[in-house]
């Protein structure tokens, strides 16, 4: 009997989770019994992310060479990220202007959700400007950064350590071998943890459906359709065009990442698939020095799905309150989102926190977020997929930009 693929196992877990959540809708015991299963799976993934990033980056940088080549790689990466995320914001604004998802929405029929936790986070990050983000990339205590899972300081330290190992020559070889062995071991652990993915998906989606049900989507159905439609358009047209420019097919990339996309969609977490994306991009021919730098950095600077959603959500709330946003106001919104989304990157619930920090500056009522917070999980699932495809494609683009060749997609699929 042919073994069921991981993608199908996850899909079965998703279907069973929806059924259980729908049958026991409103029953608090579902969360009591299923939430720990989902939490354990997410914790297992988070447990291995930092060791994989550190070991892969140190090995990649040590093998890449000097500071000059690494500086060029970093400059190209950040330039690409800025261009693509700006396009994502513009696509979101265009979609919201064309389809008007907030027009005619009756606020009295919507349920308000408590967003105090996001408000508190936003208050702590209000003074966190782009300059602060650049300063905070340099850690004062790497142990503290490791404990807090602060990705940018971890990346900075790993790069500097890798350059140091490259500089000392043969003396650094035993340490490089240690980290190479660590990376290989952690990728093995990743593959074992992924066998539990169907159970984690079943638990997480079951809890979500049991809490919110399907009926909660109806009053905000137009918003959901516009967000999902925009996400599909962005992946197939915008990222598809970028992929074509570098000689790759976006449909092939989606097929190649189907397991990771299903897992990311159902868990609404890009972090759950970070190790597997790095592994798959390396198998596709992206050098370790590129995958280990571009993909983790993208989790802070290249959140295409998140920025696209933020643009739509901002105009949705303005339309719901009957506030007219002129072209000038919308250009201001683009500029503010470009800065704020980078300035507080890596904060939990980042999309909501960015919106809280942005809406007030362009005259949109912040309390409008409480009306869409209830369905945020459904929207988060879509933007997670866009983030995954965007960061995977970024590794391919930078690989081609640096003059490296990719392996044939069909060969990797067969492997």
C-alpha angles and dihedrals in degrees: 000000000000114000115248110247121242091248091057092044090054091046091052089049089051093050093047091047091053091049094049092045092049094047093049097036110162093013109130091201090073091067091042093058104028104037094070090055091053092044092052091052093049090047091052090055094046089049092064102035098082096045090049094048093047097045095042093046095047092049092044096048093043088055095042097066132220139019093253095061091043091050090053090050092050093047093050092046096051092044091053092046092052094049095048097044090049090052089049091055091048092049089051092051092047092050092049092048095047099043100029096209093183096049112114096002111151107223091197090067094051125091118232117225125205109257098171092117090057091046091054091049091049091050090054091051101040093103091045100111129176089264090054089052091053091048092047092054086079107073122220090197117021092192090058091047090051091050092050094043092235099173102194096053089045091052091048093051093046091051093050092046091049091050089050091053091049090051096054093054118198093010089066097050096089090051092047089051089050092054091043088055090046091053092048091048093049092049088054089051089049091057090051093049091049089064086070093052095100090056093047091049092048091053098043097046092042091056092046095051093044091054102043105017123199096280092070088070096059101078090046096037094121092054091050092049093048092048094048093043091050091048091052091047092049094050098042100036109024100032089033090059092047090050091049091052090058093043100258132120115234092208090056090051091052091049091048091052098039094119092049093045093052091047093045091048095050096044094038087221127116089192092068091067102035095102093047093047091053090049094048094046090053090051088052090058104266108140117246090240089061101040093045091052105032101045100047090042089050089060087070103029107026107052096144095166093048096050092045090052093047091056092050093044093050093053092041090059091045091051092046090056092043093246115153113222112204123209088258092053091048092050087051088050090053092051094046092048091048090057101035096048089057096037095061100027115151095030114134111260087016097172093057093041091052090050092049089052092046110039097065092053092059098041100258118137109254092207088069088080089071089068094058099034091089093064096035091107091061091049092043090058090060097044090049090060091050090050090051095049091042095053093043091051090047089061090051093047094049090045091056091041089056090052100253124138124232125225121248112280094219091055091053091047091053091047 
